[in-house]
Amino acid sequence: MIGAEIVLVGIWAYLAWMVWKKKTELAEKNLKRLKIFLLVAVIFLAVGAVGIIGHNMVSAQIGEEELVFFTIGIVGLFVFFVATAGGLVTLIKGRRKTT
């Protein structure tokens, strides 16, 4: 599972670089949508990381599995995945329309 997150972080970094350097020829509406996807993705990546770290810390203290932080971490990483995929689809569809 860790390999998938590394690939997704790489894709997110590429998309953020494309938006930041304005290397993409997207319509204003698609560019705004892409920026929103990137912002949501990075926020939920942080939420997922905090959830997984919190799960590990609490589980180590109580000696058994803890469900709340684990669920927060998994949901955060899932939303990160969906937002990154949405940003990639927006970039690809937006490029196809402008060419």
mmCIF file as gemmi writes it, N, C-alpha and C atoms, coordinates in Angstrom:
data_model
loop_
_atom_site.group_PDB
_atom_site.id
_atom_site.type_symbol
_atom_site.label_atom_id
_atom_site.label_alt_id
_atom_site.label_comp_id
_atom_site.label_asym_id
_atom_site.label_entity_id
_atom_site.label_seq_id
_atom_site.pdbx_PDB_ins_code
_atom_site.Cartn_x
_atom_site.Cartn_y
_atom_site.Cartn_z
_atom_site.occupancy
_atom_site.B_iso_or_equiv
_atom_site.pdbx_formal_charge
_atom_site.auth_seq_id
_atom_site.auth_asym_id
_atom_site.pdbx_PDB_model_num
ATOM 1 N N . MET Axp A 1 ? 0.823 -1.199 0 1 0 ? 1 A 1
ATOM 2 C CA . MET Axp A 1 ? 0 0 0 1 0 ? 1 A 1
ATOM 3 C C . MET Axp A 1 ? 0.864 1.258 0 1 0 ? 1 A 1
ATOM 4 N N . ILE Axp A 2 ? 2.045 1.177 0.604 1 0 ? 2 A 1
ATOM 5 C CA . ILE Axp A 2 ? 2.918 2.351 0.676 1 0 ? 2 A 1
ATOM 6 C C . ILE Axp A 2 ? 3.358 2.781 -0.716 1 0 ? 2 A 1
ATOM 7 N N . GLY Axp A 3 ? 3.559 1.859 -1.634 1 0 ? 3 A 1
ATOM 8 C CA . GLY Axp A 3 ? 3.965 2.21 -2.995 1 0 ? 3 A 1
ATOM 9 C C . GLY Axp A 3 ? 2.92 3.05 -3.704 1 0 ? 3 A 1
ATOM 10 N N . ALA Axp A 4 ? 1.658 2.752 -3.469 1 0 ? 4 A 1
ATOM 11 C CA . ALA Axp A 4 ? 0.574 3.518 -4.097 1 0 ? 4 A 1
ATOM 12 C C . ALA Axp A 4 ? 0.574 4.963 -3.611 1 0 ? 4 A 1
ATOM 13 N N . GLU Axp A 5 ? 0.808 5.166 -2.315 1 0 ? 5 A 1
ATOM 14 C CA . GLU Axp A 5 ? 0.851 6.533 -1.795 1 0 ? 5 A 1
ATOM 15 C C . GLU Axp A 5 ? 2.016 7.31 -2.39 1 0 ? 5 A 1
ATOM 16 N N . ILE Axp A 6 ? 3.159 6.645 -2.577 1 0 ? 6 A 1
ATOM 17 C CA . ILE Axp A 6 ? 4.32 7.32 -3.16 1 0 ? 6 A 1
ATOM 18 C C . ILE Axp A 6 ? 4.016 7.745 -4.589 1 0 ? 6 A 1
ATOM 19 N N . VAL Axp A 7 ? 3.381 6.876 -5.357 1 0 ? 7 A 1
ATOM 20 C CA . VAL Axp A 7 ? 3.002 7.216 -6.727 1 0 ? 7 A 1
ATOM 21 C C . VAL Axp A 7 ? 2.008 8.365 -6.732 1 0 ? 7 A 1
ATOM 22 N N . LEU Axp A 8 ? 1.022 8.319 -5.844 1 0 ? 8 A 1
ATOM 23 C CA . LEU Axp A 8 ? 0.014 9.385 -5.782 1 0 ? 8 A 1
ATOM 24 C C . LEU Axp A 8 ? 0.615 10.723 -5.351 1 0 ? 8 A 1
ATOM 25 N N . VAL Axp A 9 ? 1.559 10.7 -4.42 1 0 ? 9 A 1
ATOM 26 C CA . VAL Axp A 9 ? 2.221 11.94 -4.021 1 0 ? 9 A 1
ATOM 27 C C . VAL Axp A 9 ? 3.031 12.482 -5.201 1 0 ? 9 A 1
ATOM 28 N N . GLY Axp A 10 ? 3.645 11.599 -5.973 1 0 ? 10 A 1
ATOM 29 C CA . GLY Axp A 10 ? 4.367 12.034 -7.165 1 0 ? 10 A 1
ATOM 30 C C . GLY Axp A 10 ? 3.434 12.665 -8.186 1 0 ? 10 A 1
ATOM 31 N N . ILE Axp A 11 ? 2.287 12.053 -8.406 1 0 ? 11 A 1
ATOM 32 C CA . ILE Axp A 11 ? 1.297 12.616 -9.334 1 0 ? 11 A 1
ATOM 33 C C . ILE Axp A 11 ? 0.805 13.962 -8.817 1 0 ? 11 A 1
ATOM 34 N N . TRP Axp A 12 ? 0.528 14.044 -7.512 1 0 ? 12 A 1
ATOM 35 C CA . TRP Axp A 12 ? 0.079 15.304 -6.936 1 0 ? 12 A 1
ATOM 36 C C . TRP Axp A 12 ? 1.137 16.387 -7.117 1 0 ? 12 A 1
ATOM 37 N N . ALA Axp A 13 ? 2.414 16.043 -6.879 1 0 ? 13 A 1
ATOM 38 C CA . ALA Axp A 13 ? 3.49 17.026 -7.035 1 0 ? 13 A 1
ATOM 39 C C . ALA Axp A 13 ? 3.591 17.488 -8.485 1 0 ? 13 A 1
ATOM 40 N N . TYR Axp A 14 ? 3.437 16.569 -9.428 1 0 ? 14 A 1
ATOM 41 C CA . TYR Axp A 14 ? 3.463 16.937 -10.843 1 0 ? 14 A 1
ATOM 42 C C . TYR Axp A 14 ? 2.317 17.893 -11.181 1 0 ? 14 A 1
ATOM 43 N N . LEU Axp A 15 ? 1.13 17.584 -10.717 1 0 ? 15 A 1
ATOM 44 C CA . LEU Axp A 15 ? -0.022 18.459 -10.986 1 0 ? 15 A 1
ATOM 45 C C . LEU Axp A 15 ? 0.172 19.833 -10.352 1 0 ? 15 A 1
ATOM 46 N N . ALA Axp A 16 ? 0.673 19.857 -9.115 1 0 ? 16 A 1
ATOM 47 C CA . ALA Axp A 16 ? 0.908 21.137 -8.447 1 0 ? 16 A 1
ATOM 48 C C . ALA Axp A 16 ? 1.969 21.943 -9.197 1 0 ? 16 A 1
ATOM 49 N N . TRP Axp A 17 ? 3.002 21.275 -9.686 1 0 ? 17 A 1
ATOM 50 C CA . TRP Axp A 17 ? 4.04 21.958 -10.453 1 0 ? 17 A 1
ATOM 51 C C . TRP Axp A 17 ? 3.469 22.521 -11.754 1 0 ? 17 A 1
ATOM 52 N N . MET Axp A 18 ? 2.603 21.764 -12.406 1 0 ? 18 A 1
ATOM 53 C CA . MET Axp A 18 ? 1.985 22.23 -13.648 1 0 ? 18 A 1
ATOM 54 C C . MET Axp A 18 ? 1.139 23.481 -13.4 1 0 ? 18 A 1
ATOM 55 N N . VAL Axp A 19 ? 0.407 23.498 -12.296 1 0 ? 19 A 1
ATOM 56 C CA . VAL Axp A 19 ? -0.441 24.651 -11.983 1 0 ? 19 A 1
ATOM 57 C C . VAL Axp A 19 ? 0.42 25.834 -11.553 1 0 ? 19 A 1
ATOM 58 N N . TRP Axp A 20 ? 1.43 25.576 -10.719 1 0 ? 20 A 1
ATOM 59 C CA . TRP Axp A 20 ? 2.252 26.648 -10.177 1 0 ? 20 A 1
ATOM 60 C C . TRP Axp A 20 ? 3.066 27.332 -11.27 1 0 ? 20 A 1
ATOM 61 N N . LYS Axp A 21 ? 3.64 26.563 -12.164 1 0 ? 21 A 1
ATOM 62 C CA . LYS Axp A 21 ? 4.447 27.12 -13.254 1 0 ? 21 A 1
ATOM 63 C C . LYS Axp A 21 ? 3.602 27.529 -14.455 1 0 ? 21 A 1
ATOM 64 N N . LYS Axp A 22 ? 2.287 27.261 -14.368 1 0 ? 22 A 1
ATOM 65 C CA . LYS Axp A 22 ? 1.346 27.566 -15.457 1 0 ? 22 A 1
ATOM 66 C C . LYS Axp A 22 ? 1.82 26.945 -16.777 1 0 ? 22 A 1
ATOM 67 N N . LYS Axp A 23 ? 2.235 25.684 -16.682 1 0 ? 23 A 1
ATOM 68 C CA . LYS Axp A 23 ? 2.714 24.956 -17.852 1 0 ? 23 A 1
ATOM 69 C C . LYS Axp A 23 ? 1.582 24.274 -18.605 1 0 ? 23 A 1
ATOM 70 N N . THR Axp A 24 ? 0.381 24.464 -18.163 1 0 ? 24 A 1
ATOM 71 C CA . THR Axp A 24 ? -0.74 23.774 -18.774 1 0 ? 24 A 1
ATOM 72 C C . THR Axp A 24 ? -1.664 24.764 -19.473 1 0 ? 24 A 1
ATOM 73 N N . GLU Axp A 25 ? -2.261 24.327 -20.536 1 0 ? 25 A 1
ATOM 74 C CA . GLU Axp A 25 ? -3.18 25.156 -21.322 1 0 ? 25 A 1
ATOM 75 C C . GLU Axp A 25 ? -4.614 24.735 -20.997 1 0 ? 25 A 1
ATOM 76 N N . LEU Axp A 26 ? -5.077 25.119 -19.834 1 0 ? 26 A 1
ATOM 77 C CA . LEU Axp A 26 ? -6.433 24.772 -19.418 1 0 ? 26 A 1
ATOM 78 C C . LEU Axp A 26 ? -7.294 26.024 -19.408 1 0 ? 26 A 1
ATOM 79 N N . ALA Axp A 27 ? -8.564 25.827 -19.658 1 0 ? 27 A 1
ATOM 80 C CA . ALA Axp A 27 ? -9.513 26.933 -19.52 1 0 ? 27 A 1
ATOM 81 C C . ALA Axp A 27 ? -9.571 27.337 -18.046 1 0 ? 27 A 1
ATOM 82 N N . GLU Axp A 28 ? -10 28.544 -17.792 1 0 ? 28 A 1
ATOM 83 C CA . GLU Axp A 28 ? -10.021 29.079 -16.429 1 0 ? 28 A 1
ATOM 84 C C . GLU Axp A 28 ? -10.867 28.21 -15.491 1 0 ? 28 A 1
ATOM 85 N N . LYS Axp A 29 ? -11.979 27.7 -15.981 1 0 ? 29 A 1
ATOM 86 C CA . LYS Axp A 29 ? -12.858 26.858 -15.161 1 0 ? 29 A 1
ATOM 87 C C . LYS Axp A 29 ? -12.146 25.562 -14.763 1 0 ? 29 A 1
ATOM 88 N N . ASN Axp A 30 ? -11.47 24.93 -15.723 1 0 ? 30 A 1
ATOM 89 C CA . ASN Axp A 30 ? -10.762 23.688 -15.425 1 0 ? 30 A 1
ATOM 90 C C . ASN Axp A 30 ? -9.556 23.93 -14.527 1 0 ? 30 A 1
ATOM 91 N N . LEU Axp A 31 ? -8.872 25.051 -14.708 1 0 ? 31 A 1
ATOM 92 C CA . LEU Axp A 31 ? -7.728 25.375 -13.862 1 0 ? 31 A 1
ATOM 93 C C . LEU Axp A 31 ? -8.176 25.586 -12.42 1 0 ? 31 A 1
ATOM 94 N N . LYS Axp A 32 ? -9.306 26.263 -12.232 1 0 ? 32 A 1
ATOM 95 C CA . LYS Axp A 32 ? -9.844 26.476 -10.89 1 0 ? 32 A 1
ATOM 96 C C . LYS Axp A 32 ? -10.238 25.137 -10.258 1 0 ? 32 A 1
ATOM 97 N N . ARG Axp A 33 ? -10.857 24.265 -11.027 1 0 ? 33 A 1
ATOM 98 C CA . ARG Axp A 33 ? -11.242 22.94 -10.532 1 0 ? 33 A 1
ATOM 99 C C . ARG Axp A 33 ? -10 22.131 -10.142 1 0 ? 33 A 1
ATOM 100 N N . LEU Axp A 34 ? -8.964 22.211 -10.959 1 0 ? 34 A 1
ATOM 101 C CA . LEU Axp A 34 ? -7.724 21.496 -10.666 1 0 ? 34 A 1
ATOM 102 C C . LEU Axp A 34 ? -7.095 22.008 -9.373 1 0 ? 34 A 1
ATOM 103 N N . LYS Axp A 35 ? -7.095 23.32 -9.166 1 0 ? 35 A 1
ATOM 104 C CA . LYS Axp A 35 ? -6.555 23.888 -7.931 1 0 ? 35 A 1
ATOM 105 C C . LYS Axp A 35 ? -7.336 23.409 -6.713 1 0 ? 35 A 1
ATOM 106 N N . ILE Axp A 36 ? -8.644 23.317 -6.841 1 0 ? 36 A 1
ATOM 107 C CA . ILE Axp A 36 ? -9.475 22.829 -5.726 1 0 ? 36 A 1
ATOM 108 C C . ILE Axp A 36 ? -9.156 21.368 -5.428 1 0 ? 36 A 1
ATOM 109 N N . PHE Axp A 37 ? -9.047 20.55 -6.474 1 0 ? 37 A 1
ATOM 110 C CA . PHE Axp A 37 ? -8.681 19.14 -6.276 1 0 ? 37 A 1
ATOM 111 C C . PHE Axp A 37 ? -7.333 19.018 -5.568 1 0 ? 37 A 1
ATOM 112 N N . LEU Axp A 38 ? -6.362 19.83 -5.974 1 0 ? 38 A 1
ATOM 113 C CA . LEU Axp A 38 ? -5.031 19.765 -5.363 1 0 ? 38 A 1
ATOM 114 C C . LEU Axp A 38 ? -5.071 20.195 -3.895 1 0 ? 38 A 1
ATOM 115 N N . LEU Axp A 39 ? -5.831 21.221 -3.583 1 0 ? 39 A 1
ATOM 116 C CA . LEU Axp A 39 ? -5.947 21.68 -2.203 1 0 ? 39 A 1
ATOM 117 C C . LEU Axp A 39 ? -6.621 20.626 -1.33 1 0 ? 39 A 1
ATOM 118 N N . VAL Axp A 40 ? -7.705 20.055 -1.817 1 0 ? 40 A 1
ATOM 119 C CA . VAL Axp A 40 ? -8.401 19 -1.067 1 0 ? 40 A 1
ATOM 120 C C . VAL Axp A 40 ? -7.478 17.804 -0.863 1 0 ? 40 A 1
ATOM 121 N N . ALA Axp A 41 ? -6.726 17.444 -1.899 1 0 ? 41 A 1
ATOM 122 C CA . ALA Axp A 41 ? -5.83 16.295 -1.804 1 0 ? 41 A 1
ATOM 123 C C . ALA Axp A 41 ? -4.766 16.502 -0.736 1 0 ? 41 A 1
ATOM 124 N N . VAL Axp A 42 ? -4.139 17.651 -0.717 1 0 ? 42 A 1
ATOM 125 C CA . VAL Axp A 42 ? -3.061 17.869 0.256 1 0 ? 42 A 1
ATOM 126 C C . VAL Axp A 42 ? -3.613 17.964 1.681 1 0 ? 42 A 1
ATOM 127 N N . ILE Axp A 43 ? -4.791 18.517 1.847 1 0 ? 43 A 1
ATOM 128 C CA . ILE Axp A 43 ? -5.398 18.582 3.181 1 0 ? 43 A 1
ATOM 129 C C . ILE Axp A 43 ? -5.698 17.173 3.685 1 0 ? 43 A 1
ATOM 130 N N . PHE Axp A 44 ? -6.272 16.347 2.835 1 0 ? 44 A 1
ATOM 131 C CA . PHE Axp A 44 ? -6.633 15.005 3.286 1 0 ? 44 A 1
ATOM 132 C C . PHE Axp A 44 ? -5.429 14.069 3.37 1 0 ? 44 A 1
ATOM 133 N N . LEU Axp A 45 ? -4.35 14.371 2.672 1 0 ? 45 A 1
ATOM 134 C CA . LEU Axp A 45 ? -3.114 13.616 2.885 1 0 ? 45 A 1
ATOM 135 C C . LEU Axp A 45 ? -2.603 13.872 4.297 1 0 ? 45 A 1
ATOM 136 N N . ALA Axp A 46 ? -2.654 15.136 4.726 1 0 ? 46 A 1
ATOM 137 C CA . ALA Axp A 46 ? -2.248 15.473 6.092 1 0 ? 46 A 1
ATOM 138 C C . ALA Axp A 46 ? -3.176 14.813 7.114 1 0 ? 46 A 1
ATOM 139 N N . VAL Axp A 47 ? -4.482 14.843 6.849 1 0 ? 47 A 1
ATOM 140 C CA . VAL Axp A 47 ? -5.449 14.204 7.762 1 0 ? 47 A 1
ATOM 141 C C . VAL Axp A 47 ? -5.169 12.7 7.848 1 0 ? 47 A 1
ATOM 142 N N . GLY Axp A 48 ? -4.912 12.071 6.709 1 0 ? 48 A 1
ATOM 143 C CA . GLY Axp A 48 ? -4.612 10.637 6.698 1 0 ? 48 A 1
ATOM 144 C C . GLY Axp A 48 ? -3.342 10.317 7.465 1 0 ? 48 A 1
ATOM 145 N N . ALA Axp A 49 ? -2.31 11.125 7.284 1 0 ? 49 A 1
ATOM 146 C CA . ALA Axp A 49 ? -1.048 10.891 7.996 1 0 ? 49 A 1
ATOM 147 C C . ALA Axp A 49 ? -1.225 11.061 9.502 1 0 ? 49 A 1
ATOM 148 N N . VAL Axp A 50 ? -1.942 12.1 9.907 1 0 ? 50 A 1
ATOM 149 C CA . VAL Axp A 50 ? -2.195 12.314 11.334 1 0 ? 50 A 1
ATOM 150 C C . VAL Axp A 50 ? -3.026 11.167 11.902 1 0 ? 50 A 1
ATOM 151 N N . GLY Axp A 51 ? -4.013 10.702 11.146 1 0 ? 51 A 1
ATOM 152 C CA . GLY Axp A 51 ? -4.839 9.586 11.606 1 0 ? 51 A 1
ATOM 153 C C . GLY Axp A 51 ? -4.036 8.303 11.79 1 0 ? 51 A 1
ATOM 154 N N . ILE Axp A 52 ? -3.166 7.999 10.846 1 0 ? 52 A 1
ATOM 155 C CA . ILE Axp A 52 ? -2.362 6.77 10.953 1 0 ? 52 A 1
ATOM 156 C C . ILE Axp A 52 ? -1.34 6.885 12.086 1 0 ? 52 A 1
ATOM 157 N N . ILE Axp A 53 ? -0.704 8.048 12.208 1 0 ? 53 A 1
ATOM 158 C CA . ILE Axp A 53 ? 0.25 8.24 13.307 1 0 ? 53 A 1
ATOM 159 C C . ILE Axp A 53 ? -0.469 8.191 14.653 1 0 ? 53 A 1
ATOM 160 N N . GLY Axp A 54 ? -1.635 8.834 14.722 1 0 ? 54 A 1
ATOM 161 C CA . GLY Axp A 54 ? -2.425 8.777 15.957 1 0 ? 54 A 1
ATOM 162 C C . GLY Axp A 54 ? -2.843 7.354 16.294 1 0 ? 54 A 1
ATOM 163 N N . HIS Axp A 55 ? -3.221 6.597 15.298 1 0 ? 55 A 1
ATOM 164 C CA . HIS Axp A 55 ? -3.591 5.186 15.508 1 0 ? 55 A 1
ATOM 165 C C . HIS Axp A 55 ? -2.423 4.406 16.085 1 0 ? 55 A 1
ATOM 166 N N . ASN Axp A 56 ? -1.241 4.595 15.507 1 0 ? 56 A 1
ATOM 167 C CA . ASN Axp A 56 ? -0.073 3.862 15.989 1 0 ? 56 A 1
ATOM 168 C C . ASN Axp A 56 ? 0.287 4.255 17.423 1 0 ? 56 A 1
ATOM 169 N N . MET Axp A 57 ? 0.192 5.533 17.735 1 0 ? 57 A 1
ATOM 170 C CA . MET Axp A 57 ? 0.533 5.985 19.085 1 0 ? 57 A 1
ATOM 171 C C . MET Axp A 57 ? -0.463 5.471 20.122 1 0 ? 57 A 1
ATOM 172 N N . VAL Axp A 58 ? -1.744 5.585 19.827 1 0 ? 58 A 1
ATOM 173 C CA . VAL Axp A 58 ? -2.764 5.144 20.786 1 0 ? 58 A 1
ATOM 174 C C . VAL Axp A 58 ? -2.749 3.623 20.92 1 0 ? 58 A 1
ATOM 175 N N . SER Axp A 59 ? -2.572 2.916 19.812 1 0 ? 59 A 1
ATOM 176 C CA . SER Axp A 59 ? -2.524 1.453 19.875 1 0 ? 59 A 1
ATOM 177 C C . SER Axp A 59 ? -1.335 0.975 20.7 1 0 ? 59 A 1
ATOM 178 N N . ALA Axp A 60 ? -0.2 1.672 20.596 1 0 ? 60 A 1
ATOM 179 C CA . ALA Axp A 60 ? 0.966 1.294 21.386 1 0 ? 60 A 1
ATOM 180 C C . ALA Axp A 60 ? 0.732 1.549 22.874 1 0 ? 60 A 1
ATOM 181 N N . GLN Axp A 61 ? -0.002 2.609 23.203 1 0 ? 61 A 1
ATOM 182 C CA . GLN Axp A 61 ? -0.246 2.931 24.612 1 0 ? 61 A 1
ATOM 183 C C . GLN Axp A 61 ? -1.23 1.974 25.255 1 0 ? 61 A 1
ATOM 184 N N . ILE Axp A 62 ? -2.308 1.634 24.534 1 0 ? 62 A 1
ATOM 185 C CA . ILE Axp A 62 ? -3.33 0.788 25.167 1 0 ? 62 A 1
ATOM 186 C C . ILE Axp A 62 ? -3.083 -0.695 24.935 1 0 ? 62 A 1
ATOM 187 N N . GLY Axp A 63 ? -2.21 -1.035 24.001 1 0 ? 63 A 1
ATOM 188 C CA . GLY Axp A 63 ? -1.852 -2.431 23.791 1 0 ? 63 A 1
ATOM 189 C C . GLY Axp A 63 ? -2.808 -3.208 22.914 1 0 ? 63 A 1
ATOM 190 N N . GLU Axp A 64 ? -3.78 -2.574 22.327 1 0 ? 64 A 1
ATOM 191 C CA . GLU Axp A 64 ? -4.686 -3.251 21.395 1 0 ? 64 A 1
ATOM 192 C C . GLU Axp A 64 ? -5.041 -2.295 20.265 1 0 ? 64 A 1
ATOM 193 N N . GLU Axp A 65 ? -5.695 -2.808 19.26 1 0 ? 65 A 1
ATOM 194 C CA . GLU Axp A 65 ? -6.035 -1.984 18.09 1 0 ? 65 A 1
ATOM 195 C C . GLU Axp A 65 ? -7.039 -0.902 18.452 1 0 ? 65 A 1
ATOM 196 N N . GLU Axp A 66 ? -6.842 0.264 17.867 1 0 ? 66 A 1
ATOM 197 C CA . GLU Axp A 66 ? -7.702 1.427 18.09 1 0 ? 66 A 1
ATOM 198 C C . GLU Axp A 66 ? -8.384 1.75 16.765 1 0 ? 66 A 1
ATOM 199 N N . LEU Axp A 67 ? -9.684 2.004 16.78 1 0 ? 67 A 1
ATOM 200 C CA . LEU Axp A 67 ? -10.451 2.115 15.541 1 0 ? 67 A 1
ATOM 201 C C . LEU Axp A 67 ? -10.675 3.542 15.053 1 0 ? 67 A 1
ATOM 202 N N . VAL Axp A 68 ? -10.807 4.52 15.925 1 0 ? 68 A 1
ATOM 203 C CA . VAL Axp A 68 ? -11.182 5.873 15.508 1 0 ? 68 A 1
ATOM 204 C C . VAL Axp A 68 ? -10.101 6.508 14.651 1 0 ? 68 A 1
ATOM 205 N N . PHE Axp A 69 ? -8.863 6.564 15.146 1 0 ? 69 A 1
ATOM 206 C CA . PHE Axp A 69 ? -7.785 7.16 14.363 1 0 ? 69 A 1
ATOM 207 C C . PHE Axp A 69 ? -7.508 6.356 13.096 1 0 ? 69 A 1
ATOM 208 N N . PHE Axp A 70 ? -7.648 5.051 13.189 1 0 ? 70 A 1
ATOM 209 C CA . PHE Axp A 70 ? -7.433 4.206 12.006 1 0 ? 70 A 1
ATOM 210 C C . PHE Axp A 70 ? -8.442 4.556 10.918 1 0 ? 70 A 1
ATOM 211 N N . THR Axp A 71 ? -9.708 4.708 11.29 1 0 ? 71 A 1
ATOM 212 C CA . THR Axp A 71 ? -10.746 5.067 10.326 1 0 ? 71 A 1
ATOM 213 C C . THR Axp A 71 ? -10.496 6.46 9.743 1 0 ? 71 A 1
ATOM 214 N N . ILE Axp A 72 ? -10.095 7.407 10.577 1 0 ? 72 A 1
ATOM 215 C CA . ILE Axp A 72 ? -9.77 8.75 10.088 1 0 ? 72 A 1
ATOM 216 C C . ILE Axp A 72 ? -8.623 8.678 9.091 1 0 ? 72 A 1
ATOM 217 N N . GLY Axp A 73 ? -7.614 7.894 9.398 1 0 ? 73 A 1
ATOM 218 C CA . GLY Axp A 73 ? -6.468 7.765 8.497 1 0 ? 73 A 1
ATOM 219 C C . GLY Axp A 73 ? -6.838 7.139 7.17 1 0 ? 73 A 1
ATOM 220 N N . ILE Axp A 74 ? -7.611 6.071 7.199 1 0 ? 74 A 1
ATOM 221 C CA . ILE Axp A 74 ? -8.003 5.391 5.962 1 0 ? 74 A 1
ATOM 222 C C . ILE Axp A 74 ? -8.911 6.28 5.116 1 0 ? 74 A 1
ATOM 223 N N . VAL Axp A 75 ? -9.866 6.937 5.738 1 0 ? 75 A 1
ATOM 224 C CA . VAL Axp A 75 ? -10.757 7.838 4.993 1 0 ? 75 A 1
ATOM 225 C C . VAL Axp A 75 ? -9.963 9.004 4.411 1 0 ? 75 A 1
ATOM 226 N N . GLY Axp A 76 ? -9.029 9.561 5.179 1 0 ? 76 A 1
ATOM 227 C CA . GLY Axp A 76 ? -8.194 10.649 4.683 1 0 ? 76 A 1
ATOM 228 C C . GLY Axp A 76 ? -7.38 10.239 3.465 1 0 ? 76 A 1
ATOM 229 N N . LEU Axp A 77 ? -6.785 9.06 3.525 1 0 ? 77 A 1
ATOM 230 C CA . LEU Axp A 77 ? -5.992 8.586 2.386 1 0 ? 77 A 1
ATOM 231 C C . LEU Axp A 77 ? -6.874 8.246 1.185 1 0 ? 77 A 1
ATOM 232 N N . PHE Axp A 78 ? -8.085 7.759 1.433 1 0 ? 78 A 1
ATOM 233 C CA . PHE Axp A 78 ? -9 7.467 0.329 1 0 ? 78 A 1
ATOM 234 C C . PHE Axp A 78 ? -9.43 8.755 -0.374 1 0 ? 78 A 1
ATOM 235 N N . VAL Axp A 79 ? -9.751 9.787 0.404 1 0 ? 79 A 1
ATOM 236 C CA . VAL Axp A 79 ? -10.139 11.07 -0.197 1 0 ? 79 A 1
ATOM 237 C C . VAL Axp A 79 ? -8.946 11.67 -0.946 1 0 ? 79 A 1
ATOM 238 N N . PHE Axp A 80 ? -7.732 11.504 -0.414 1 0 ? 80 A 1
ATOM 239 C CA . PHE Axp A 80 ? -6.533 11.951 -1.119 1 0 ? 80 A 1
ATOM 240 C C . PHE Axp A 80 ? -6.428 11.253 -2.475 1 0 ? 80 A 1
ATOM 241 N N . PHE Axp A 81 ? -6.664 9.957 -2.493 1 0 ? 81 A 1
ATOM 242 C CA . PHE Axp A 81 ? -6.621 9.195 -3.742 1 0 ? 81 A 1
ATOM 243 C C . PHE Axp A 81 ? -7.664 9.706 -4.734 1 0 ? 81 A 1
ATOM 244 N N . VAL Axp A 82 ? -8.882 9.902 -4.274 1 0 ? 82 A 1
ATOM 245 C CA . VAL Axp A 82 ? -9.963 10.347 -5.163 1 0 ? 82 A 1
ATOM 246 C C . VAL Axp A 82 ? -9.692 11.764 -5.684 1 0 ? 82 A 1
ATOM 247 N N . ALA Axp A 83 ? -9.218 12.655 -4.819 1 0 ? 83 A 1
ATOM 248 C CA . ALA Axp A 83 ? -8.944 14.03 -5.243 1 0 ? 83 A 1
ATOM 249 C C . ALA Axp A 83 ? -7.778 14.086 -6.23 1 0 ? 83 A 1
ATOM 250 N N . THR Axp A 84 ? -6.756 13.275 -6.007 1 0 ? 84 A 1
ATOM 251 C CA . THR Axp A 84 ? -5.634 13.236 -6.945 1 0 ? 84 A 1
ATOM 252 C C . THR Axp A 84 ? -6.081 12.682 -8.291 1 0 ? 84 A 1
ATOM 253 N N . ALA Axp A 85 ? -6.875 11.63 -8.268 1 0 ? 85 A 1
ATOM 254 C CA . ALA Axp A 85 ? -7.395 11.076 -9.518 1 0 ? 85 A 1
ATOM 255 C C . ALA Axp A 85 ? -8.291 12.091 -10.226 1 0 ? 85 A 1
ATOM 256 N N . GLY Axp A 86 ? -9.101 12.814 -9.474 1 0 ? 86 A 1
ATOM 257 C CA . GLY Axp A 86 ? -9.948 13.847 -10.062 1 0 ? 86 A 1
ATOM 258 C C . GLY Axp A 86 ? -9.132 14.958 -10.701 1 0 ? 86 A 1
ATOM 259 N N . GLY Axp A 87 ? -8.05 15.353 -10.057 1 0 ? 87 A 1
ATOM 260 C CA . GLY Axp A 87 ? -7.171 16.366 -10.632 1 0 ? 87 A 1
ATOM 261 C C . GLY Axp A 87 ? -6.505 15.884 -11.911 1 0 ? 87 A 1
ATOM 262 N N . LEU Axp A 88 ? -6.092 14.627 -11.917 1 0 ? 88 A 1
ATOM 263 C CA . LEU Axp A 88 ? -5.468 14.059 -13.117 1 0 ? 88 A 1
ATOM 264 C C . LEU Axp A 88 ? -6.465 13.973 -14.263 1 0 ? 88 A 1
ATOM 265 N N . VAL Axp A 89 ? -7.683 13.561 -13.973 1 0 ? 89 A 1
ATOM 266 C CA . VAL Axp A 89 ? -8.721 13.495 -15.004 1 0 ? 89 A 1
ATOM 267 C C . VAL Axp A 89 ? -9.045 14.899 -15.527 1 0 ? 89 A 1
ATOM 268 N N . THR Axp A 90 ? -9.118 15.876 -14.624 1 0 ? 90 A 1
ATOM 269 C CA . THR Axp A 90 ? -9.381 17.256 -15.043 1 0 ? 90 A 1
ATOM 270 C C . THR Axp A 90 ? -8.283 17.756 -15.966 1 0 ? 90 A 1
ATOM 271 N N . LEU Axp A 91 ? -7.03 17.461 -15.633 1 0 ? 91 A 1
ATOM 272 C CA . LEU Axp A 91 ? -5.913 17.885 -16.473 1 0 ? 91 A 1
ATOM 273 C C . LEU Axp A 91 ? -5.977 17.233 -17.848 1 0 ? 91 A 1
ATOM 274 N N . ILE Axp A 92 ? -6.218 15.945 -17.888 1 0 ? 92 A 1
ATOM 275 C CA . ILE Axp A 92 ? -6.246 15.224 -19.17 1 0 ? 92 A 1
ATOM 276 C C . ILE Axp A 92 ? -7.424 15.674 -20.023 1 0 ? 92 A 1
ATOM 277 N N . LYS Axp A 93 ? -8.611 15.773 -19.433 1 0 ? 93 A 1
ATOM 278 C CA . LYS Axp A 93 ? -9.792 16.212 -20.194 1 0 ? 93 A 1
ATOM 279 C C . LYS Axp A 93 ? -9.65 17.659 -20.643 1 0 ? 93 A 1
ATOM 280 N N . GLY Axp A 94 ? -9.091 18.513 -19.79 1 0 ? 94 A 1
ATOM 281 C CA . GLY Axp A 94 ? -8.913 19.912 -20.139 1 0 ? 94 A 1
ATOM 282 C C . GLY Axp A 94 ? -7.917 20.1 -21.275 1 0 ? 94 A 1
ATOM 283 N N . ARG Axp A 95 ? -6.863 19.31 -21.276 1 0 ? 95 A 1
ATOM 284 C CA . ARG Axp A 95 ? -5.88 19.386 -22.363 1 0 ? 95 A 1
ATOM 285 C C . ARG Axp A 95 ? -6.474 18.901 -23.676 1 0 ? 95 A 1
ATOM 286 N N . ARG Axp A 96 ? -7.303 17.874 -23.603 1 0 ? 96 A 1
ATOM 287 C CA . ARG Axp A 96 ? -7.891 17.313 -24.811 1 0 ? 96 A 1
ATOM 288 C C . ARG Axp A 96 ? -8.828 18.328 -25.473 1 0 ? 96 A 1
ATOM 289 N N . LYS Axp A 97 ? -9.554 19.1 -24.652 1 0 ? 97 A 1
ATOM 290 C CA . LYS Axp A 97 ? -10.502 20.073 -25.186 1 0 ? 97 A 1
ATOM 291 C C . LYS Axp A 97 ? -9.799 21.263 -25.821 1 0 ? 97 A 1
ATOM 292 N N . THR Axp A 98 ? -8.626 21.659 -25.297 1 0 ? 98 A 1
ATOM 293 C CA . THR Axp A 98 ? -7.953 22.847 -25.804 1 0 ? 98 A 1
ATOM 294 C C . THR Axp A 98 ? -7.117 22.563 -27.035 1 0 ? 98 A 1
ATOM 295 N N . THR Axp A 99 ? -6.813 21.306 -27.322 1 0 ? 99 A 1
ATOM 296 C CA . THR Axp A 99 ? -5.993 21.01 -28.505 1 0 ? 99 A 1
ATOM 297 C C . THR Axp A 99 ? -6.826 20.714 -29.707 1 0 ? 99 A 1
